[in-house]
Amino acid sequence: MYVLIYALQNLRRHKGRNIMVSLVLFAVIATTVITLIISNTAAELITHYRTRFTSEVFLVPDFDYIMASGQPAQTPRLTSEVLEQASHSPYLAHYALTAQTAGFSQTQVAVGEDSSMELPPIQIMNPDGELSEATSDFNFPTLQLIASTDPATFSEFETGSRQLIEGEMFQDLGEAIVSSEFAQLNQLSIGDTITVNSIFSSYPEPLYLTVTGIYLDTTENPNLFGVSLPSNNRRNEILTSFETLQNASQFAATLQLSGRYFLNHPQDLPYFEAELRSLGVSYAFQITTNEDTFHSLTAPIQGLRSISITFMVLVLSLGAFVLILLSGLSIRERKYEIGVLRAMGMKKNKVALGLVAEMTTLTLLCLILGLGAGNLAAQPIANTLLAQQVEALPTEDAGNPFNLAPGRQVVLNTTTETVEPPSEINLQLQVETFLQMGVIALGLATLSSAIGIAAITKYEPMKILAERN
């Protein structure tokens, strides 16, 4: 106990030197706390995005493969049987099957529909699977039927660009929801029936749908080649269940099926791909995850984490060097004091313990203050650095990705979701950071004390006193 008391008295006795050491320790600890909080939070965000965005599997037509096969007109198709069999894979956490097709109505009017408008020339895939010019058997589409086994796949309702304002989401066969503009134009209310026909006149039987909900749509409408077509108007999208559209035989020739599969773990992708190939999925489909989305989201966060780790290493290296230098100078100044203690009979380990106690006490005080200061300063610093990382991202023009739309028309993919990188992250001082900081602080105290301990074992007390005289 007397060693600890003596150490505390020394802290008060050598105020100037200890204040200088404390300032260095505080600066190093506070800076390290900031970098650790940022680094750990960034790592958690990256892990979160990795789980969220690289566990979804996409089956995308590989047009390079199709062109190389010598049959560019034969675009790949997925059958509902294959999609449903794949949904039972043990590698999946959950799934959603989707279907989409174009149509028109003989009883309702589409938003923006104008019989006098000049329609652009179009090539279609007829029921026999051949690409040809549109004929009298073809009716120009004005509506889009979109179906899913899981209504949660309609992400616009989560982002707020679409909102159900009347009724409820479809549940049973033959139910659907429509936009408020489409409902107002056709004076529709909950419980009314709408009809949708196939674009081919050879399938005259319409699909009857009961309106169970009306949604407010604030999504942006595409402008395809300077022409605003009713079939591309988002207000003309009729949302229904997958089973409803799957059982509609009149749309079998134009129905485009797809599946959204979410893996248990991103590492399961090769095994799930092997299952899909064994079910007969053609190599005309690429089986991949949304790595581009993941990298676009995490690029600023990765940059922020790299900056914080690099800065932490530099600060710790420079801080350790300064502390060693100050410790060496302190020991030289206190050589006579150590010699007197040793001459009075104090053992080397007791003197060393006193030096360690002094440095540990200073380090604990600086750790408490540094944790508080670092926690307060981390958030604004992180937001500033993250904003700089976002601004530094290359502004690449992704162009207009092409996608195969219902009716096998090659049109611009106007429903591609734009993912924005995060503009800020919410930081918290976690237990992990606290423990890491405790280990680092203990290491700094040990490293600084090691210089004094080495000096104690190097000098003999009588020699120190003799040099003093």
Secondary structure, DSSP 8 states (H G I E B T S, - for coil): -HHHHHHHHHHHHTHHHHHHHHHHHHHHHHHHHHHHHHHHHHHHHHHHHHHHHSSEEEEEE-HHHHHHTT-TT------HHHHHHHTT-TTEEEEEEEEEEEEB-SSS--TT--TTS-----EEE-TTS-EEE--TTB----EEEEEES-GGG-THHHHTSEEEEEE----STTEEEEEHHHHHHTT--TT-EEEEB-SBTT----EEEEEEEEEEE------BTTB--GGG-GGGEEEEEHHHHHT-GGGTTT-EEEEEEEESSGGGHHHHHHHHHHTT--TTEEEEE-HHHHHHHHHHHHHHHHHHHHHHHHHHHHHHHHHHHHHHHHHHHTHHHHHHHHHTT--HHHHHHHHHHHHHHHHHHHHHHHHHHHHHHHHHHHHHHHHHHHHTS--------EEEETTTEEEE-TT-------S-------HHHHHHHHHHHHHHHHHHHHHHHHHHHHS-HHHHHHHH-
